[in-house]
Amino acid sequence: MTGVRPFRHDDIPQVADLHRRVMGTGDPLNEPLAEYRHWLVDVFLENPWRQEGIESLVYEEPSGKIRAFLGVTPRRISAYGATFTAAVSSNFCVEPARRGLVAIQVLSEFVRGPQDLSLADSANNRSHRLWSGLGGFTALLYSIYWNWPLRPSGFGLSLLAQRKKLAPFAVVLGPFAGVADTFLARLPMGPYRSSTSEAEGEELDSNAFMACLSQMFQPRQLRPEYDFRSFGWLVERAARMRQWGDLHKIGVKADGGNWAGCYLYYSKRGGIGQVLQMAARDGHAEDVLDHLARHAYQHRAVAICGRLEPRFIQALSRHRCLFDAYPRWVLVHSRHPELLTAFQQGSAALSRLDGEWCQRFR
């Protein structure tokens, strides 16, 4: 078949090669095909939500060469008392010489699918232009990321270390940064003083965390619909990404032992703790955020980072968090105006865990 069609098992070798070359995910001589095969099957062919009609796509030429791949997984969501199907896209890669028309054809096929909501939540500027041309909506509020420096000197050095030419300076300045951060943490009114939240937290298993999280959603809010199997799959996928650190699932209690909220994040000694999900009852955003900061500080993180959750914007601002709109666009497309309205108003409760994060190769 020529043109856009569903991704199949026998496409794996070609898709692995395309992904490796376009995304730069490994050395063609050393990257084992078995690793790609496991990822493509687990995430895109045998995920817990799989259903006919909402499938990953490839673009095949008459010669049989695959020139484009778009990974897609269905998800169940609810909003306004009704249940809908969402489709999350990721890993959109097109042969560089064939970008343009081929990319438009693949993305057009995707948004014409039977899903109620199409979503991309880590899109680059090129994908942003394509989505906009197809009538997609840019969820600007959800495209903002926040950073809370817990050890500002260490945070600065971590950014410095990411630049190849400047990385040696980060090593040299490391001991001085530690001394400076210790001093800043002891300032009684300093913006980088370590948190002293009195809220209590406990590490939860996947089922207990899901149960706690479900209590945080509003009844008619746009939110994910989890079950134990699908949520466990997401958490297991996230936990395998050890390069980000150790994954923690924390429930937070306040007001005499009642659940105030919860968060799921990676702690990384000397690194940035990436927050995948954070939720709180009304009036308890500060308790959850403070407990997260204290937990990350105790695990020697230099900062924590997450995608903006509108309900936390005041608490994040009070802590002088840094906000940026680096081009990781959250893009949505839907035939249901009420679903788009939820993103426009900031009432959607879809986290990084519900998007492309767990669909990454690594």
C-alpha positions in Angstrom: 0.0 0.0 0.0 1.3 3.5 -0.9 0.7 6.5 1.2 -0.4 6.8 4.9 -1.4 3.5 6.6 -1.4 2.0 10.1 1.9 0.9 11.6 2.5 -2.9 11.6 4.9 -5.3 13.2 6.8 -5.9 10.0 7.5 -2.1 9.8 9.7 -2.2 12.9 13.1 -2.5 11.2 12.5 0.5 8.9 10.8 2.6 11.6 13.7 1.9 14.0 16.2 3.0 11.4 14.2 6.1 10.5 13.7 7.1 14.2 17.4 6.5 14.9 18.5 8.7 12.1 16.0 11.5 12.4 15.8 11.7 16.2 19.5 11.0 16.8 18.7 8.3 19.4 21.8 6.1 18.9 24.6 4.7 16.8 23.3 2.7 13.9 26.2 0.2 14.3 25.7 -0.4 18.0 22.0 0.2 18.7 20.3 -3.2 19.1 17.2 -3.6 17.0 15.7 -5.6 19.9 15.5 -2.5 22.1 13.6 -0.7 19.4 11.4 -3.7 18.8 10.4 -3.9 22.5 9.7 -0.2 22.7 7.6 0.0 19.5 5.6 -3.1 20.4 5.0 -2.3 24.1 4.1 1.4 23.5 2.4 1.5 20.1 1.1 -2.0 19.3 0.3 -3.6 22.7 -0.5 -0.6 25.0 -3.4 -1.1 27.5 -5.8 1.2 25.5 -5.2 -0.1 22.0 -8.2 -0.1 19.7 -8.8 -0.4 16.0 -9.0 2.9 14.2 -6.7 4.8 16.5 -3.3 3.5 15.5 0.3 4.7 14.8 0.9 5.7 11.2 3.6 5.4 8.6 4.0 6.9 5.2 5.1 4.2 2.6 6.4 5.0 -0.9 5.6 2.7 -3.9 9.1 1.2 -3.5 8.1 0.0 0.0 10.3 2.5 1.8 8.9 4.1 4.9 9.5 7.8 5.0 7.5 8.9 8.0 6.3 7.6 11.4 3.8 9.0 13.9 3.4 7.2 17.2 -0.2 7.2 18.5 -1.8 5.8 21.7 -5.5 6.1 22.6 -6.5 7.2 26.1 -9.8 7.5 27.9 -10.8 10.9 29.3 -14.0 12.3 30.8 -15.4 15.8 30.9 -18.7 17.4 31.8 -20.1 14.0 32.9 -19.3 12.3 29.6 -16.6 9.9 28.5 -14.4 10.6 25.4 -11.5 9.0 23.6 -8.2 10.9 23.2 -5.3 10.1 20.9 -1.8 11.1 22.0 0.7 11.6 19.2 4.5 11.4 19.7 7.8 10.6 18.0 6.8 12.3 14.7 9.7 11.7 12.4 9.9 12.3 8.7 12.8 11.6 6.3 14.4 15.1 6.0 14.3 15.1 2.2 10.6 14.4 2.2 9.4 16.9 4.8 6.5 19.1 3.8 3.8 17.3 1.9 4.5 13.9 3.5 4.3 15.4 7.1 1.0 17.2 6.2 -0.5 14.0 4.9 0.4 12.0 8.0 -0.8 14.6 10.4 -4.0 15.1 8.4 -4.8 11.4 8.6 -4.2 11.5 12.3 -6.5 14.4 13.2 -9.2 12.9 10.9 -9.3 9.8 13.1 -12.3 8.7 15.2 -10.9 10.1 18.4 -12.7 12.9 20.2 -9.5 14.7 21.1 -6.1 14.7 19.4 -3.1 15.8 21.5 0.6 16.5 21.2 2.2 17.9 24.3 5.9 18.2 23.5 5.7 19.6 19.9 8.5 21.6 18.3 7.9 24.8 16.2 7.7 22.8 13.0 4.9 20.6 14.3 3.2 23.7 15.8 3.0 25.2 12.3 1.6 22.0 10.8 -1.1 21.7 13.6 -2.1 25.3 13.2 -2.5 24.9 9.5 -4.9 21.9 10.1 -7.1 23.9 12.5 -5.4 22.8 15.7 -5.5 24.9 18.9 -2.4 25.8 20.9 -2.9 25.5 24.6 -0.6 28.3 25.6 -1.2 28.1 29.3 -0.2 24.4 29.3 2.8 25.1 27.2 4.5 26.9 30.1 7.1 25.2 32.3 8.2 26.2 35.7 11.5 25.8 37.5 12.1 26.1 41.3 15.8 26.4 42.1 16.3 24.7 45.4 20.1 25.1 45.3 20.5 28.1 42.9 24.2 27.8 42.5 24.0 24.1 41.8 21.1 24.8 39.4 23.2 27.3 37.5 26.1 24.8 37.3 23.7 22.1 36.0 22.7 24.4 33.1 26.4 25.2 32.5 27.2 21.5 32.3 24.8 21.1 29.5 27.0 23.3 27.3 29.9 21.2 26.0 32.4 24.0 25.9 31.5 25.2 29.4 31.1 21.9 31.1 34.7 21.9 32.6 34.0 25.1 34.4 31.0 23.4 36.1 33.3 20.8 37.6 35.8 23.4 38.9 33.1 25.6 40.4 31.2 22.7 42.0 32.7 22.9 45.6 32.1 26.7 45.7 28.5 26.3 44.6 27.9 23.9 47.5 29.1 26.4 50.0 27.0 29.2 48.5 23.8 27.1 48.5 24.3 26.0 52.1 24.5 29.7 53.1 21.4 30.6 51.0 19.4 27.8 52.6 20.0 29.2 56.1 18.8 32.8 55.3 15.5 33.1 57.3 13.7 35.2 54.7 15.7 34.2 51.6 13.8 33.0 48.5 15.9 29.8 48.4 15.4 28.8 52.0 14.6 25.0 52.2 10.9 24.3 52.8 9.6 23.8 56.3 6.1 22.6 55.4 4.3 20.7 58.2 2.3 18.6 55.8 3.1 14.9 56.0 3.7 12.6 53.0 4.1 9.0 52.4 5.3 6.9 49.5 2.4 5.0 47.8 2.2 2.1 45.5 0.6 2.7 42.1 -2.9 1.6 43.1 -3.0 3.8 46.3 -1.6 6.7 44.3 -4.3 6.4 41.7 -6.9 6.2 44.4 -5.6 9.4 46.0 -5.3 11.2 42.7 -8.9 10.4 41.7 -10.1 12.3 44.8 -8.4 15.4 43.6 -10.3 15.8 40.4 -13.4 17.9 40.1 -16.5 15.9 39.0 -17.0 17.6 35.6 -13.4 18.5 35.0 -11.6 17.3 31.8 -9.4 14.6 33.3 -7.9 11.1 32.5 -9.9 8.0 33.2 -7.5 5.5 34.7 -7.9 1.9 35.8 -5.3 -0.1 37.7 -3.9 -1.8 34.6 -3.4 1.4 32.5 -2.1 3.5 35.4 0.3 0.8 36.4 1.6 0.6 32.8 2.2 4.3 32.8 4.1 4.3 36.1 6.1 1.3 35.1 7.1 3.0 31.8 8.1 6.1 33.7 10.1 4.2 36.3 12.2 2.6 33.5 13.6 6.0 32.5 16.3 5.9 35.1 18.3 8.7 33.5 15.9 11.1 35.1 16.4 9.7 38.6 14.3 7.7 41.0 10.5 7.9 40.6 8.5 8.7 43.7 4.7 8.5 44.1 3.9 10.6 47.2 0.6 11.3 48.9 0.4 14.4 51.1 -1.8 14.7 54.2 -2.9 17.8 56.1 -5.7 18.9 58.4 -5.5 15.9 60.7 -4.6 13.2 58.3 -6.9 13.9 55.3 -5.4 13.7 51.8 -4.4 17.2 50.7 -2.9 16.1 47.3 -0.2 14.0 45.7 2.7 14.3 43.3 4.8 12.0 41.1 8.3 13.0 40.3 11.9 12.0 39.8 14.5 12.8 42.4 18.0 13.1 41.1 21.0 13.9 43.3 22.7 16.9 41.9 20.2 17.2 39.1 16.7 18.6 38.3 13.7 16.7 39.6 11.2 16.4 36.9 7.5 16.5 38.0 5.1 14.4 36.0 1.9 14.8 38.0 0.8 17.1 40.8 -2.7 17.5 42.2 -4.3 19.1 45.3 -7.6 19.8 46.9 -8.8 23.3 46.9 -6.8 25.4 49.3 -3.9 22.9 49.6 -1.7 23.6 46.6 0.8 25.3 48.9 1.0 22.2 51.2 1.6 19.9 48.2 4.2 22.1 46.6 6.1 22.7 49.8 6.2 19.0 50.6 7.5 18.3 47.1 10.2 20.9 47.5 11.3 19.5 50.9 11.4 16.0 49.6 13.5 17.0 46.5 15.8 19.1 48.7 16.4 16.2 51.1 17.2 14.0 48.1 19.9 16.5 47.0 18.1 17.9 43.9 19.3 21.3 42.7 15.9 22.2 41.4 12.4 20.9 40.5 10.7 21.4 37.2 7.2 20.7 35.8 4.6 21.8 33.3 2.3 24.4 34.5 -0.9 23.2 36.3 -3.1 26.2 36.5 -4.4 25.5 40.0 -0.8 25.8 41.2 0.1 29.1 39.5 -0.3 31.3 42.6 1.7 28.9 44.9 4.5 28.7 42.3 4.6 32.5 41.9 4.8 33.0 45.7 7.9 30.8 45.7 9.5 32.9 42.9 9.6 30.0 40.5 11.0 30.7 37.0 8.5 30.3 34.1 9.5 29.7 30.5 7.8 28.9 27.3 10.5 26.9 25.6 9.0 25.5 22.4 7.4 22.3 23.8 3.9 23.2 22.6 0.7 21.5 23.9 -1.4 21.2 20.8 -5.0 20.0 20.7 -7.5 19.3 17.9 -11.2 18.4 18.5 -14.6 18.5 16.9 -16.1 19.1 20.4 -15.9 22.8 21.3 -16.4 22.0 25.0 -13.1 20.0 25.1 -11.2 22.9 23.6 -12.8 25.2 26.0 -11.3 23.3 28.9 -7.8 24.0 27.6 -8.7 27.6 26.9 -10.0 28.1 30.5 -7.2 26.2 32.2 -9.6 23.6 33.7 -8.1 20.5 32.0 -6.3 18.1 34.3 -4.0 16.3 31.8 -0.5 16.0 33.1 2.9 15.1 31.5 2.1 11.5 32.6 -0.9 11.6 30.3 1.0 12.9 27.3 4.1 12.0 25.4 6.5 11.4 28.3 5.8 7.6 28.6 5.9 7.2 24.9 9.5 8.2 24.5 12.1 5.7 23.3 14.2 6.7 26.4 
